[in-house]
Amino acid sequence: MSPLKFDYPISVAILYFAGDREDDVDTLEAVKGIEESLERRGHMVRKMAVTKKNWRKAVQIPGQVVFNLVEDDKWDLYMKVGQRLEEMGRAQVGHDRKSFRYVVHKVMIKKRLQNEGISTPDFRIFNRRSKISQVRGLEFPLIVKPARQHAGIGISQDSVVIDQQELEERVKYLFANFPGKVIAEEFIEGREIHVTLMGNGRHVVALPYCEIGFGGEFANNWAVYTYDAKWNKGSWEYWDARVKAPPKVSRKLDAKLEKIAVAAYKAFECRDVARMDIRVDDKERAYVVDVNMNPSLNYYDEEDATIASVYALGWSYDQFLETIVAITYKRKFGRLPDRIRERQFLLAN
């Protein structure tokens, strides 16, 4: 696979949510990295922090390609912005209107994986009227997650439960602190490998895999990629969860990971770029545990799994970003531009 590049510069818009959680800080860093990278390649970049008051104005920002990084707490703005961009016919990086529902409803992800025959841990769904005691057929330990969160929100060491009492306590805790349903699925003890994929239609390519290595204090704790492990630089989990790309895998597991990741990418009709989070047990059985249609692209995070995969491929961050934009542009317009189309470029020159 070779990186794509533009013969003529284009304009790119970045819409984002400026919150104050650790994962929101990651978004701000990603915005900075994307802006700087594309400007180094000669492209024009416009950006706007999106709020409830300005989102209608934000979707009007000119840009031949648009990044929707509006990952607000309840996904309300994200959905509004994404759907309006699709209605306007904008070239939006990643998912389309059909796939928005999967981004914000992990229950639908689990059910779709199951219906498509893609290996995923057995699970149960709880709503606020469910009898939590009804988990027959599942084997402890289980991992319990809020169904409408992202970026590891609501996932901690306490998320893994070993018996019925702990399950009930965790489900009640999540209902008290997060909206929506709760998912309990069998916890796959073993390796966690992230597979980033790029492309559209028949042309989908998996990047070198990235493994989350659970060292240090994880020896006496659950090997779970928690919220703290992802974002909280003041936690032991963050410093003991390190990325490695590419990891050592057998030839058999290598083929299995690519097959299951590509199958999930196509089943969810992912576009341009996405990442599959996969757990692998001691018998090298692989299970998709999450589908990330808007993966982190943070140049400034040395532990970003997708960026680690990019470097393992031998690409620079700039080559990767421009390739994503080029893939999106070609999907929307059929080919890369044959001339400069924005008047601002001509005026600037």
Sequence and secondary structure as in RCSB ss.txt:
>XXXX:A:sequence
MSPLKFDYPISVAILYFAGDREDDVDTLEAVKGIEESLERRGHMVRKMAVTKKNWRKAVQIPGQVVFNLVEDDKW
DLYMKVGQRLEEMGRAQVGHDRKSFRYVVHKVMIKKRLQNEGISTPDFRIFNRRSKISQVRGLEFPLIVKPARQH
AGIGISQDSVVIDQQELEERVKYLFANFPGKVIAEEFIEGREIHVTLMGNGRHVVALPYCEIGFGGEFANNWAVY
TYDAKWNKGSWEYWDARVKAPPKVSRKLDAKLEKIAVAAYKAFECRDVARMDIRVDDKERAYVVDVNMNPSLNYY
DEEDATIASVYALGWSYDQFLETIVAITYKRKFGRLPDRIRERQFLLAN
>XXXX:A:secstr
      SS  EEEEEE   SSHHHHHHHHHHHHHHHHHHHTT EEEEEE  TTTHHHHTTS  SEEEEE   TTS
HHHHHHHHHHHHTT  BSS  HHHHHHHH HHHHHHHHHHTT     EEEE TTS TT  TT  SSEEEEETT  
TTTT SGGGEE SHHHHHHHHHHHHHHSSS EEEEE   SEEEEEEEEEETTEEEE   EEEEE GGGGGS    
 HHHHH TTSHHHHHEEEESS    HHHHHHHHHHHHHHHHHTT  EEEEEEEEE TT  EEEEEEESS    TT
 TT HHHHHHHHHT  HHHHHHHHHHHHHHHHHSS  SS   HHHHHH 
